[in-house]
Every structure is written in C-alpha cells, then in structure tokens.
Amino acid sequence: MILVLISPILILKAIHLKVTSGQVFETLYIHSGQSKPIALLQFSDSNFSTPLGLLNVIKGELGLVGGQYQYAVLPYHEYLIRPGLMSFKQMHARMGIAYDQYVINPKLNTSVVCYLLATLRCLLGYSLSSNVICSTQKQFQLFRVTISNITMSDAINNVINSAKTPECDSYAFVNADCMNIAHKNEQYRQILNQNKNVFADGSGLRLACKFHRIALKDNVNGTDMFPLLCQRAAEQGVGIFMLGAKPNIANKAAEKMQQRFPKLRICGSHDGYFSEQQTDEVIGKINSSGAQILLVAMGAPIQERWIAEHSEKLNVGAAIGVGGLFDFYADAVSRAPVAVRQMGMEWTWRLMQEPKRMWHRYIVGNPLFVMRVFLELAKQKLSHSKPEPTAKLNELQNASANFQNANFATAAEQNFLMLGKHAQQVNHKNYQWFFLKIKLNQIAKRLLDIFGSSVLLILLSPLFLLTALAIRFESKGAIFFSQTRAGQDNQPFTMWKFRSMFNDAEARLAKLKTENEMRGGVLFKMKKDPRITYVGKWIRKLSIDELPQLWNVLKGDMSLVGPRPALPTEVNQYQLSDRRRLMVKPGITCIWQVSGRSDIPFDKQVELDVDYIYQQSLTKDIQLLFKTIPAVLFARGAY
C-alpha cells in the first residue's frame, strides 16, 4: 500500500536520475544469514532510497524493523533476529545515544504487538533525526549561542581533564527550554558563550540541527553523563562535590552512586537552599572538601549565573550546571523508560509526572522553540543580501503584521492596495521577509494545533468515555452529532460534537425560530431550549460537547483558536463584511468565546473575530487558550 501511494514520487525520481546522470539504480548486497546474499536496490544518488527496500520487505527478506543489516563485503556476524530496514542500533546512533546500552528483544518477530510498537518507535526516532551520523563540525551556533558538537566520550574526557587543572572551567547543558531563555536573556547568553563547552541536550536540539543541516554527534545530556562521569572519576581518583536540589536529595543521589561505584569519591554535598549571606560558607565547604568537579543543580539560568559569579573563588577544575539531575538519581523523580527515550520523547514523561510545573515549558515552550528555529533559518537564508534602506519600511511592517495568518492571497492583495504609493519603494527582499513571517506563523499555528489536539485527545479520553456513557444512558441515539459547517474560504467540512439534544432537534427547530434570543437574526440561541437533554444542558454549559472538535483540529479542518464555524444557512445570511470571518480556519475558541460567549450579539461577534484575524499570532493564540479555561469553568454566557 505504501509503495503504491509513493510510486508517483519514485517514478519521477527515476526519470530525473535517468535524464541527469543516465544511471537510475544500483544494487547493494547484504548478508542474509544464509548462503545467498540479499540484493538491496538503491537509487544511484542514494537519496530517498529507503522506500525501495520495501520490495525486500514484501519478499520476506527483510523486516520493517529488526537487526542492523551487514554489508556482504564485510565479515559476517550472526544475526540475533532478522535484519530490518530500520534497527534500534541505527536509531540509537541517529538519536545520539549510541553510548546507551540497548537490548534486542528476541520476541520482536514473534509478537505482532511488540513488532508494531517497535516499528512506531523507529519511525518516530528516524523522523526526528538526521541520516548523517558522522560530522567533522566541532561547534555550531543557535540563537547566538555557541554549542559544542561533541561525543559523550569526548565530553567526559574534557571534564576529567579540566578537573586536573588549577583553574575552574565551566560547562553547561542546553535544551529547548534553555535556548528559549537564551533567546531573550542577553546575560544568560553571554554566560553560556563563556563556558568551555556547551552541550546539546535533548531531541529539540537534534531537531533544530536537522533543520539547519547540522550532523549532531551525541545527545550529551547530564542524566546520561552522570553515571559515566562517576565511573571515569572513580577510575582516576577524581573527587566530586554535589551542590543543589532540595535538602537530602544530593545526599541520596551520592549514596546511590557510591554503591554503584565503590571507588567513587564524593567529597561532599549541600542543598541549594541557602541565602546569599551563606554563599561564602558554602564555597568554603566546597574548597575544603578537596573536590575537583563541582556539580551545581539549581536549574537554568540560576546555576550558570552562580558558577560564573563565583568561579574565581572556587578551587575546583570543572564546574557543571546539571539542572534536575540529582532528583533522578535520588529516586525523587522517575526517569522515562528506555523505549520513550529512544524516540526522543522523554519530555512527555516529565510532563505527565509534573504537569503543573512543566506545562509551560513543554506545551508553550516547544512550539515556540520550533518557530524560533524556523525564523532563524529564514534569516540566515536572507542574510546573504543586505536589504536597502527605505523610508516606508515601517509602514509595510505594521500593515503586514495586521494580516498574519490570514488568507495569504487576500491579505497580500489588501496589503498592496493599502500601501499603494509606497509599494514600489520597498525592497523585494523585505517583501520576501514579511511574507515569510506570515507563512512561518501559519506553520507554528499548525504545529500548535497538532501537538495540542493530540495531547488533549489522550488526556481527556476518560472524560470522553464518561460523557458517552451519560449520553447513552439518558436517551437513545448516536453519542456523537455531526453537522456540515463552513470552513476556511467557505469550504464545507463535517464538524463533530457530543450529542446534547434529542434526536428530533432539527425537525423542531422551525417551530422555535420565533423564540430566538440571539440579536442579529443570523444565529439561533435560546437559554431554555426544549430540545436540549438534561446531560446536554451540563455538557453545553461546561463546553464538553465541543471536545470532539479536537479531532477536526487534528485533521486540519479547524484550529484550536479561530472564529467559530458557521452553518451554511447562516453564511447565506452574511453581509459582505461578515464574510471576513471565513478568511481563516474556524476554531474551538476565540476572543468572543472568552468575552461573554452567547451573551454577545452577532454583529459584535463578527467584529471580535475580525480583530483576531488582523492581530493573531502564536502568542495571541496561547493567551486565548488560557483565557478559555476560566471562561469554561465559570460558564458565563454558556447555554
């Protein structure tokens, strides 16, 4: 099926190679585990060749996922399981965790569930990573922070070597959250750039490197480094001092490491809850302990700032900011299973454990980080040509900002009409940049929609089940209600809701038209609508009936934030100015939903929706999503 779907692309690729180079295919031979090798067909330029391997999967020679296949020109080592197009060994290398031990599941090819889960893990891991796993690039810049491109082994060597020197070298780990902080915090950015090494930590940095075509070597994170560093320190007699976290956490983590490595020398520990007046006392304790490596767990950017301010007073060779590292090894916080880490999705585990503390970092921060990566990438592509100065540049910038994320062609046309006499004075590169910002905002909005709807559908699944049971228990009929609504550019789509009315609600509507309480005549609303069931009254009041529209958001019919989708019959009554609501995707919530909901007359709803279209942005969407929570809880204007 997959081969059939992508066959047009494969045919075009083959035609292109035939025209440009004359040779379309080449054959690689790999060990099969038997006498005859497997012939693996590849495109001559090697790009987009993986789908051709599906032919070998169909013939039963390879699995989608399995052991790492071995080239026939190299000595053969017996396969533990059937080789596959994808392998965990290769995924570990691509995800930068080749240093982490993995075990091949011998039941991989005997259990359907196990095989499907392994395939999904590999697909996600491969999609997040670059297919280039070797690089000579020693460092790169992201958000004006210089980051070391280094293996875990080399990173540990650097720390151990620094530990043996009289001067204090500082090290730091940066993940997506740290990069968001560095993007707006100049002091933190300067401190990071003064470190001997800044290590790339997490799948967010790996994804950013993939976009920038940088082959990132290893995922050098503190949690994985800690036991490896302790092992090397124990072998070479290097002492470690652990500073930070809550009281007794550092002690527990130290005890566990000493049990694991009996020769390890933990010279001392101290929690991170001390006053500024006690700082000299703490530094004195560190210096008198004889430690050569100092691990500081205070969270970014506090720990990096603390190290920078006091490095001259410290008698250690290496000081490292390690974030929440001690909590993991003190068993205060559990770490994600290996299967989750293999996919680069450890952050989802942290979010589930501490949603109140971590929601902003991940739900808001991750899409924001991706958007900033795209923006920086766009700036780099445009930076080769310096824009010419123009007196009317600010006018174009303000006008373009008013149309972000609106229907692109319509917004552009109105932009040029409004700017009229100034349009010719603006450099073409500036046009490109402003319209690119609009496009990037659209991409960021869609990423937020996909991520937000996926997470909410999973988290709210118990509520979906309870609501479905309540609806079915009260009245016969379908649990879900579907209805054709007008989408972007008045394109019809099927919108889903929990059924909150009796089955004959549509038939009874005509008799109730004269009792419409919504001013303006376009929408129909009644506070005591007799068509609504008892369960329906409550799910409408709490907006639970709208939750199935998360599926519409995931499909792309709707957005989390946008004007509410109208019925085609309502659109037929629109005035020309009202049709501006149709310029963007409809949404689950918007400005008037958090400002009074059904209490607001129709003409005012249109004004608020148009205001949103002209000023929308990722930040605005996130603000409206959070304003929706109290609006739902207090149910103002809901009926």
PLY file of the C-alpha trace (Angstrom):
ply
format ascii 1.0
element vertex 639
property float x
property float y
property float z
element edge 638
property int vertex1
property int vertex2
end_header
0.00 0.00 0.00
2.78 2.41 0.94
4.65 1.60 -2.27
1.51 2.27 -4.32
0.97 5.65 -2.63
4.53 6.85 -3.16
5.03 5.25 -6.57
4.50 8.57 -8.45
7.34 10.10 -6.45
9.60 7.11 -7.12
8.82 7.26 -10.86
9.60 11.00 -11.03
12.83 10.38 -9.10
13.84 7.64 -11.56
13.07 9.87 -14.58
15.12 12.70 -13.07
18.14 10.44 -12.50
17.85 8.97 -15.99
17.85 12.44 -17.55
20.60 13.95 -15.37
23.05 11.09 -14.84
21.95 8.22 -17.07
22.04 5.69 -14.23
18.92 5.16 -12.14
19.61 2.22 -9.82
22.48 0.44 -8.16
22.46 -2.74 -6.12
23.94 -3.28 -2.67
24.41 -6.77 -1.30
23.88 -7.56 2.36
24.27 -10.74 4.39
21.06 -12.75 4.64
22.28 -15.21 7.26
22.21 -17.91 4.58
24.43 -18.72 1.63
22.82 -16.29 -0.83
23.10 -12.56 -0.05
20.16 -10.14 -0.27
20.15 -7.68 -3.19
19.07 -4.25 -1.91
18.02 -1.87 -4.66
19.10 1.79 -4.27
18.83 4.97 -6.32
22.20 5.87 -7.80
22.42 9.08 -5.73
21.36 7.21 -2.51
18.72 9.84 -1.67
15.17 8.63 -0.88
16.28 5.01 -1.35
14.69 3.56 1.80
11.23 3.06 0.17
12.85 0.76 -2.39
13.72 -1.55 0.50
10.01 -2.21 0.92
10.37 -4.57 -2.05
12.65 -6.72 0.14
10.11 -6.50 2.96
7.34 -7.72 0.61
9.54 -10.65 -0.47
10.17 -11.52 3.21
13.94 -10.96 3.04
13.90 -8.04 5.49
11.61 -6.73 8.18
10.47 -3.14 8.58
12.39 -3.20 11.85
14.95 -5.74 13.02
18.66 -6.20 13.47
21.22 -3.93 11.80
21.88 -5.42 8.36
25.50 -6.19 7.42
27.08 -5.45 4.06
28.24 -8.56 2.18
31.73 -7.11 1.61
32.36 -7.20 5.39
32.83 -10.24 7.65
29.54 -11.80 8.75
28.39 -11.89 12.39
25.36 -13.99 13.14
22.06 -12.11 13.32
20.17 -12.45 16.61
16.96 -11.54 14.78
16.02 -11.00 11.15
17.63 -7.83 9.73
15.36 -4.88 9.03
15.22 -1.64 7.07
15.28 0.11 10.43
17.16 -1.05 13.51
17.47 0.10 17.09
21.25 0.19 16.74
20.97 2.62 13.84
18.28 4.63 15.64
20.48 4.94 18.73
23.27 6.29 16.53
20.92 8.72 14.75
19.39 9.92 18.04
22.88 10.45 19.51
22.53 7.83 22.26
24.84 5.15 20.87
26.62 5.21 24.25
23.41 3.92 25.91
23.12 0.16 26.09
20.22 -1.40 24.24
18.99 -4.98 24.20
17.48 -6.62 21.12
14.13 -8.16 22.02
14.26 -11.80 20.83
10.42 -11.81 20.67
10.41 -8.93 18.18
9.35 -11.13 15.26
7.03 -13.42 17.24
4.68 -10.83 18.80
2.55 -8.63 16.50
2.03 -6.00 19.21
5.73 -5.88 20.04
6.61 -5.58 16.34
4.12 -2.76 15.68
5.27 -0.80 18.73
8.91 -1.23 17.71
8.08 -0.02 14.19
6.32 3.09 15.53
9.26 3.85 17.84
11.73 3.57 14.98
9.60 5.67 12.62
9.38 8.48 15.17
13.07 8.26 16.04
14.14 8.27 12.39
11.86 11.24 11.60
13.40 13.36 14.39
16.99 12.60 13.48
19.39 13.24 10.65
20.54 10.37 8.44
24.09 11.79 8.67
25.71 10.49 11.86
29.34 11.43 11.18
30.49 15.03 11.30
33.74 16.97 11.49
31.97 20.17 12.59
33.18 20.88 16.13
30.66 23.55 17.06
27.68 25.47 15.72
25.57 28.49 16.65
21.89 28.58 17.53
20.20 31.75 18.82
23.72 33.28 19.03
24.83 30.58 21.48
27.93 28.58 20.51
27.22 24.88 21.13
29.82 22.11 21.03
29.25 19.26 18.57
30.88 16.53 20.56
30.50 12.87 21.53
29.64 11.80 25.06
33.07 10.19 25.43
34.90 13.37 24.40
32.69 15.48 26.66
33.60 13.33 29.67
37.29 13.45 28.71
37.14 17.26 28.63
35.56 17.43 32.08
38.07 14.97 33.59
40.99 16.84 32.02
39.67 20.16 33.34
39.28 18.64 36.80
43.03 18.14 36.97
43.82 21.81 36.27
44.10 24.62 38.86
41.68 26.99 37.09
37.93 26.46 37.05
36.46 25.58 33.65
32.67 25.85 33.41
30.36 23.60 31.40
26.65 23.79 30.62
23.87 21.70 29.08
21.22 23.40 26.94
17.86 22.00 25.87
14.93 23.66 24.07
13.83 25.43 27.26
17.34 26.80 27.88
17.51 28.04 24.30
14.18 29.85 24.72
15.62 31.57 27.80
18.86 32.42 25.96
16.85 33.85 23.05
15.53 36.68 25.24
18.09 36.80 28.09
21.29 38.52 26.94
23.12 37.92 30.24
22.43 34.18 30.16
23.53 34.02 26.53
26.83 35.74 27.35
27.45 33.40 30.29
26.84 30.33 28.09
29.30 31.61 25.50
31.98 31.95 28.21
31.77 28.22 29.03
34.44 25.87 27.80
31.76 23.60 26.33
28.00 23.96 25.94
26.46 20.53 25.38
23.39 19.91 23.17
20.80 18.12 25.30
17.56 16.63 24.03
15.55 15.92 20.90
14.68 19.61 20.45
18.31 20.50 19.74
18.64 17.45 17.47
15.57 18.52 15.51
16.93 22.07 15.20
20.21 20.68 13.89
18.32 18.60 11.35
16.57 21.72 10.04
19.92 23.52 9.85
21.56 20.51 8.14
23.98 20.02 11.03
25.02 16.44 11.84
24.85 16.46 15.64
27.07 13.77 17.09
25.68 12.78 20.51
22.82 13.78 22.74
25.11 14.91 25.56
22.67 15.24 28.46
23.52 15.40 32.13
21.31 12.48 33.18
23.14 10.05 30.91
26.54 11.64 31.54
26.38 11.44 35.34
26.97 7.66 35.83
29.57 7.60 33.03
31.36 10.58 34.58
31.24 8.94 38.03
32.74 5.78 36.58
35.64 7.68 35.00
36.11 9.79 38.13
36.27 6.62 40.26
38.86 5.08 37.94
41.07 8.19 38.05
40.52 9.18 41.68
38.78 12.48 40.88
36.58 13.83 43.67
33.08 15.25 43.11
31.04 17.76 45.14
27.27 17.87 44.64
25.56 21.24 45.23
21.85 21.96 44.78
18.35 20.44 44.83
16.15 20.06 47.91
17.58 19.00 51.29
18.86 15.38 51.40
18.35 14.86 47.63
22.06 15.33 46.82
22.98 13.02 49.72
20.71 10.24 48.44
22.00 10.59 44.89
25.59 10.49 46.18
24.91 7.34 48.22
23.43 5.52 45.24
26.39 6.42 43.02
28.86 5.26 45.67
27.01 1.96 45.93
27.28 1.59 42.17
30.93 2.66 42.03
32.61 1.80 45.38
35.83 3.63 44.45
33.98 6.84 43.68
34.99 9.74 45.92
32.06 12.02 46.75
33.79 14.76 48.71
30.65 16.42 49.96
27.18 17.71 49.20
24.93 20.64 50.06
21.36 21.50 49.13
20.55 24.55 47.00
18.51 26.33 49.67
20.99 28.79 51.14
20.96 32.58 51.37
23.33 35.00 49.71
24.94 35.61 53.09
25.72 31.87 53.37
27.37 31.70 49.94
30.94 32.21 51.22
30.38 29.49 53.80
29.19 27.06 51.11
32.14 27.94 48.85
34.47 27.36 51.80
32.93 23.91 52.31
33.46 23.06 48.62
37.08 24.24 48.62
37.98 22.43 51.83
36.44 19.16 50.59
39.22 18.58 48.06
36.73 18.06 45.22
37.91 18.61 41.66
34.49 18.55 39.96
31.52 20.60 41.15
28.01 19.68 40.01
25.51 22.52 40.52
21.80 21.60 40.38
19.86 24.87 40.69
18.12 24.99 37.32
18.86 27.23 34.34
19.82 30.05 34.24
20.42 30.35 38.01
23.08 27.62 38.16
25.09 29.04 35.23
24.94 32.54 36.71
26.04 31.22 40.13
29.03 29.41 38.61
30.03 32.49 36.57
29.83 34.80 39.58
31.87 32.55 41.91
34.23 30.62 39.60
37.25 32.69 40.68
36.65 31.71 44.32
36.19 28.00 43.59
39.16 25.62 43.93
37.73 23.05 41.51
38.90 22.33 37.99
35.42 21.85 36.46
32.01 23.24 37.41
28.91 21.95 35.61
25.29 23.13 35.74
23.21 19.93 35.81
19.59 21.05 36.37
17.34 18.43 37.97
19.90 15.65 37.70
20.06 14.77 41.42
16.29 14.17 41.60
16.54 11.32 39.10
19.33 9.50 40.91
17.80 10.07 44.34
14.60 8.40 43.01
12.66 11.60 43.80
11.58 11.72 40.13
11.37 8.66 37.88
13.05 8.72 34.51
11.27 7.81 31.29
11.57 4.17 30.12
14.22 3.39 27.52
11.56 2.97 24.82
10.40 6.57 25.36
13.97 7.92 25.42
14.75 6.08 22.17
12.07 8.14 20.43
13.35 11.43 21.85
10.07 11.86 23.77
11.36 11.93 27.34
9.78 15.35 27.80
6.29 13.79 27.55
7.13 11.61 30.55
8.25 14.65 32.55
5.06 16.49 31.57
2.88 13.61 32.79
4.75 13.47 36.09
4.65 17.19 36.88
2.00 18.82 34.65
1.52 21.90 36.85
5.22 22.74 36.85
6.12 21.60 33.35
3.14 22.59 31.18
4.52 25.99 30.25
7.98 24.62 29.46
6.70 21.97 27.07
3.23 22.90 25.80
4.13 26.55 25.24
7.91 26.34 25.02
8.34 23.52 22.50
6.23 25.07 19.69
7.83 28.44 20.46
11.31 26.92 20.12
10.44 25.30 16.76
9.05 28.61 15.48
12.21 30.45 16.53
14.36 27.83 14.79
12.42 28.37 11.56
12.70 32.13 11.90
16.45 31.94 12.44
16.78 29.62 9.46
14.83 32.09 7.31
17.02 34.99 8.47
20.14 33.05 7.54
18.80 32.39 4.04
18.01 36.06 3.54
21.16 37.46 5.21
23.37 37.00 2.12
21.67 40.04 0.58
21.53 43.14 2.77
18.22 44.98 2.33
18.34 48.54 1.01
17.10 51.20 3.46
13.66 52.64 2.76
11.69 55.44 4.36
8.41 53.50 4.25
9.62 50.17 5.63
7.85 50.60 8.98
4.53 51.19 7.24
4.83 47.89 5.38
5.89 46.08 8.57
2.88 47.35 10.51
0.49 46.58 7.68
1.88 43.08 7.20
1.64 42.33 10.91
-2.07 43.09 10.77
-2.62 40.25 8.33
-0.54 37.46 9.90
-2.07 34.02 9.37
-4.99 35.45 7.35
-5.85 34.02 3.96
-2.47 34.62 2.34
-3.59 35.78 -1.10
-6.35 38.03 0.26
-4.10 39.55 2.91
-1.33 40.22 0.42
-3.73 41.87 -2.02
-5.14 44.15 0.68
-1.64 44.95 1.88
-0.56 46.23 -1.51
-3.78 48.19 -2.03
-3.37 49.89 1.33
0.28 50.74 0.79
-0.32 51.80 -2.82
2.03 54.66 -3.45
4.77 53.25 -1.22
4.84 49.69 -2.59
7.48 50.39 -5.22
9.83 51.97 -2.67
10.20 48.77 -0.64
12.97 46.35 -1.40
11.95 42.96 -2.83
13.86 41.18 -0.05
11.70 42.94 2.51
8.58 41.65 0.75
10.03 38.16 0.99
10.86 38.52 4.67
7.47 39.88 5.76
5.51 37.29 3.82
7.84 34.60 5.09
6.98 35.65 8.65
3.30 35.20 7.81
3.99 31.73 6.45
6.11 30.79 9.46
3.31 31.92 11.76
0.95 29.64 9.85
3.38 26.75 10.30
3.78 27.47 14.03
0.00 27.68 14.44
-0.46 24.31 12.71
2.25 22.72 14.88
0.48 24.04 17.98
-2.81 22.60 16.67
-1.34 19.16 16.02
0.51 18.98 19.33
-2.29 20.48 21.43
-5.11 18.39 19.95
-3.08 15.15 20.16
-2.20 15.67 23.82
-5.73 16.76 24.79
-7.35 13.82 22.99
-5.17 11.45 25.01
-5.52 13.23 28.36
-9.28 13.75 28.02
-10.09 10.22 26.83
-11.53 9.22 30.28
-13.85 12.27 30.14
-14.90 11.28 26.61
-15.83 7.81 27.87
-17.84 9.11 30.85
-19.67 11.65 28.66
-20.51 8.98 26.08
-21.92 6.69 28.77
-24.01 9.54 30.24
-25.46 10.46 26.84
-26.32 6.86 26.01
-27.82 6.25 29.48
-30.20 9.25 29.24
-31.50 8.93 25.69
-31.31 6.58 22.75
-29.47 7.61 19.63
-25.96 8.41 18.47
-23.38 9.59 21.00
-21.79 11.97 18.53
-23.53 14.60 16.43
-22.10 15.57 13.04
-23.04 18.63 11.06
-21.81 20.35 7.91
-20.13 23.67 8.71
-18.40 26.37 6.68
-14.63 26.20 6.91
-11.85 28.42 5.60
-12.84 30.15 2.32
-16.40 28.81 2.88
-15.29 25.22 2.16
-17.72 22.76 3.80
-16.49 20.19 6.31
-18.06 17.79 8.82
-17.83 19.08 12.40
-18.24 16.71 15.37
-19.82 17.31 18.76
-21.22 15.25 21.60
-24.99 15.00 21.10
-26.65 17.38 23.55
-30.16 17.40 22.04
-32.94 14.93 21.38
-32.84 13.11 18.06
-35.66 15.21 16.55
-33.98 18.55 17.40
-33.56 19.65 13.78
-37.19 18.92 12.97
-38.37 21.01 15.95
-36.15 23.99 15.07
-38.59 25.57 12.62
-41.29 25.85 15.30
-38.88 27.63 17.66
-37.46 30.20 15.22
-39.79 32.91 16.54
-38.33 32.47 20.05
-34.73 33.17 19.02
-32.97 35.16 21.76
-29.83 35.98 19.75
-29.84 39.54 18.45
-28.98 39.89 14.79
-31.13 37.04 13.47
-28.27 35.00 11.97
-27.57 32.65 14.89
-30.25 30.75 16.83
-29.90 30.64 20.65
-32.38 30.01 23.49
-31.47 29.90 27.16
-34.15 27.27 27.82
-34.13 25.36 24.57
-36.61 22.43 24.99
-34.62 20.32 22.52
-31.66 20.04 24.92
-31.38 16.92 27.12
-30.51 17.08 30.83
-26.99 15.74 30.18
-26.76 18.09 27.20
-27.51 21.07 29.43
-24.43 20.35 31.54
-22.03 19.40 28.78
-23.00 22.56 26.87
-22.57 24.68 29.99
-19.05 23.28 30.52
-18.33 23.17 26.76
-17.67 19.43 26.95
-19.90 18.96 23.90
-17.26 20.79 21.80
-14.35 18.50 22.73
-14.77 16.07 19.76
-13.78 19.01 17.57
-10.22 18.28 18.69
-10.43 15.58 16.01
-11.32 18.27 13.45
-8.29 20.25 14.64
-6.00 17.25 14.28
-7.34 16.60 10.76
-6.77 20.23 9.77
-10.42 21.25 9.25
-10.26 23.54 12.28
-7.75 25.25 14.54
-7.61 25.46 18.33
-8.15 29.22 18.04
-10.24 30.91 15.40
-13.77 32.15 14.61
-16.46 29.59 15.41
-17.57 27.56 12.35
-20.91 28.71 10.97
-23.72 26.71 9.40
-24.05 27.13 5.60
-27.54 28.56 6.19
-26.02 31.19 8.48
-23.34 32.06 5.92
-26.07 32.66 3.33
-27.38 35.45 5.59
-23.95 37.09 5.99
-23.36 40.57 4.71
-20.22 41.02 2.61
-18.28 42.41 5.61
-19.31 39.39 7.74
-17.59 37.04 5.29
-14.21 38.19 6.56
-14.70 35.56 9.28
-14.16 32.93 6.58
-10.62 34.10 5.75
-9.04 31.71 8.27
-9.73 28.24 9.64
-12.57 28.13 12.16
-11.58 27.36 15.74
-12.79 25.91 19.02
-12.28 29.18 20.89
-11.67 32.82 20.03
-12.00 36.34 21.50
-15.75 36.43 21.91
-15.83 32.95 23.46
-13.77 34.32 26.36
-15.63 37.64 26.49
-19.23 36.60 27.09
-19.96 33.83 24.59
-23.66 33.71 23.65
-24.42 36.97 25.52
-22.59 38.89 22.76
-24.77 39.92 19.76
-23.83 38.62 16.32
-22.50 41.90 14.88
-20.15 42.26 17.86
-19.02 38.63 17.42
-18.04 39.44 13.84
-16.07 42.50 14.97
-14.17 40.46 17.56
-13.44 37.67 15.07
-12.12 40.15 12.51
-9.99 41.80 15.21
-8.49 38.38 15.93
-7.72 37.74 12.25
-5.82 41.02 11.95
-3.77 40.64 15.14
-3.34 36.90 15.52
-0.01 35.32 16.39
1.24 32.26 18.23
1.46 34.27 21.47
-2.10 35.55 21.00
-3.38 32.01 20.44
-1.73 30.75 23.61
-3.17 33.67 25.61
-6.68 32.94 24.31
-6.34 29.24 25.12
-5.54 30.05 28.73
-8.35 32.62 28.94
-10.71 29.90 27.75
-10.16 27.86 30.93
-11.82 30.32 33.37
-14.48 31.15 30.73
-15.44 27.47 30.65
-15.24 26.95 34.41
-17.48 29.95 35.21
-19.76 29.20 32.22
-20.54 32.88 31.60
-22.80 33.23 28.57
-22.97 29.45 28.00
-26.33 27.92 27.07
0 1
1 2
2 3
3 4
4 5
5 6
6 7
7 8
8 9
9 10
10 11
11 12
12 13
13 14
14 15
15 16
16 17
17 18
18 19
19 20
20 21
21 22
22 23
23 24
24 25
25 26
26 27
27 28
28 29
29 30
30 31
31 32
32 33
33 34
34 35
35 36
36 37
37 38
38 39
39 40
40 41
41 42
42 43
43 44
44 45
45 46
46 47
47 48
48 49
49 50
50 51
51 52
52 53
53 54
54 55
55 56
56 57
57 58
58 59
59 60
60 61
61 62
62 63
63 64
64 65
65 66
66 67
67 68
68 69
69 70
70 71
71 72
72 73
73 74
74 75
75 76
76 77
77 78
78 79
79 80
80 81
81 82
82 83
83 84
84 85
85 86
86 87
87 88
88 89
89 90
90 91
91 92
92 93
93 94
94 95
95 96
96 97
97 98
98 99
99 100
100 101
101 102
102 103
103 104
104 105
105 106
106 107
107 108
108 109
109 110
110 111
111 112
112 113
113 114
114 115
115 116
116 117
117 118
118 119
119 120
120 121
121 122
122 123
123 124
124 125
125 126
126 127
127 128
128 129
129 130
130 131
131 132
132 133
133 134
134 135
135 136
136 137
137 138
138 139
139 140
140 141
141 142
142 143
143 144
144 145
145 146
146 147
147 148
148 149
149 150
150 151
151 152
152 153
153 154
154 155
155 156
156 157
157 158
158 159
159 160
160 161
161 162
162 163
163 164
164 165
165 166
166 167
167 168
168 169
169 170
170 171
171 172
172 173
173 174
174 175
175 176
176 177
177 178
178 179
179 180
180 181
181 182
182 183
183 184
184 185
185 186
186 187
187 188
188 189
189 190
190 191
191 192
192 193
193 194
194 195
195 196
196 197
197 198
198 199
199 200
200 201
201 202
202 203
203 204
204 205
205 206
206 207
207 208
208 209
209 210
210 211
211 212
212 213
213 214
214 215
215 216
216 217
217 218
218 219
219 220
220 221
221 222
222 223
223 224
224 225
225 226
226 227
227 228
228 229
229 230
230 231
231 232
232 233
233 234
234 235
235 236
236 237
237 238
238 239
239 240
240 241
241 242
242 243
243 244
244 245
245 246
246 247
247 248
248 249
249 250
250 251
251 252
252 253
253 254
254 255
255 256
256 257
257 258
258 259
259 260
260 261
261 262
262 263
263 264
264 265
265 266
266 267
267 268
268 269
269 270
270 271
271 272
272 273
273 274
274 275
275 276
276 277
277 278
278 279
279 280
280 281
281 282
282 283
283 284
284 285
285 286
286 287
287 288
288 289
289 290
290 291
291 292
292 293
293 294
294 295
295 296
296 297
297 298
298 299
299 300
300 301
301 302
302 303
303 304
304 305
305 306
306 307
307 308
308 309
309 310
310 311
311 312
312 313
313 314
314 315
315 316
316 317
317 318
318 319
319 320
320 321
321 322
322 323
323 324
324 325
325 326
326 327
327 328
328 329
329 330
330 331
331 332
332 333
333 334
334 335
335 336
336 337
337 338
338 339
339 340
340 341
341 342
342 343
343 344
344 345
345 346
346 347
347 348
348 349
349 350
350 351
351 352
352 353
353 354
354 355
355 356
356 357
357 358
358 359
359 360
360 361
361 362
362 363
363 364
364 365
365 366
366 367
367 368
368 369
369 370
370 371
371 372
372 373
373 374
374 375
375 376
376 377
377 378
378 379
379 380
380 381
381 382
382 383
383 384
384 385
385 386
386 387
387 388
388 389
389 390
390 391
391 392
392 393
393 394
394 395
395 396
396 397
397 398
398 399
399 400
400 401
401 402
402 403
403 404
404 405
405 406
406 407
407 408
408 409
409 410
410 411
411 412
412 413
413 414
414 415
415 416
416 417
417 418
418 419
419 420
420 421
421 422
422 423
423 424
424 425
425 426
426 427
427 428
428 429
429 430
430 431
431 432
432 433
433 434
434 435
435 436
436 437
437 438
438 439
439 440
440 441
441 442
442 443
443 444
444 445
445 446
446 447
447 448
448 449
449 450
450 451
451 452
452 453
453 454
454 455
455 456
456 457
457 458
458 459
459 460
460 461
461 462
462 463
463 464
464 465
465 466
466 467
467 468
468 469
469 470
470 471
471 472
472 473
473 474
474 475
475 476
476 477
477 478
478 479
479 480
480 481
481 482
482 483
483 484
484 485
485 486
486 487
487 488
488 489
489 490
490 491
491 492
492 493
493 494
494 495
495 496
496 497
497 498
498 499
499 500
500 501
501 502
502 503
503 504
504 505
505 506
506 507
507 508
508 509
509 510
510 511
511 512
512 513
513 514
514 515
515 516
516 517
517 518
518 519
519 520
520 521
521 522
522 523
523 524
524 525
525 526
526 527
527 528
528 529
529 530
530 531
531 532
532 533
533 534
534 535
535 536
536 537
537 538
538 539
539 540
540 541
541 542
542 543
543 544
544 545
545 546
546 547
547 548
548 549
549 550
550 551
551 552
552 553
553 554
554 555
555 556
556 557
557 558
558 559
559 560
560 561
561 562
562 563
563 564
564 565
565 566
566 567
567 568
568 569
569 570
570 571
571 572
572 573
573 574
574 575
575 576
576 577
577 578
578 579
579 580
580 581
581 582
582 583
583 584
584 585
585 586
586 587
587 588
588 589
589 590
590 591
591 592
592 593
593 594
594 595
595 596
596 597
597 598
598 599
599 600
600 601
601 602
602 603
603 604
604 605
605 606
606 607
607 608
608 609
609 610
610 611
611 612
612 613
613 614
614 615
615 616
616 617
617 618
618 619
619 620
620 621
621 622
622 623
623 624
624 625
625 626
626 627
627 628
628 629
629 630
630 631
631 632
632 633
633 634
634 635
635 636
636 637
637 638
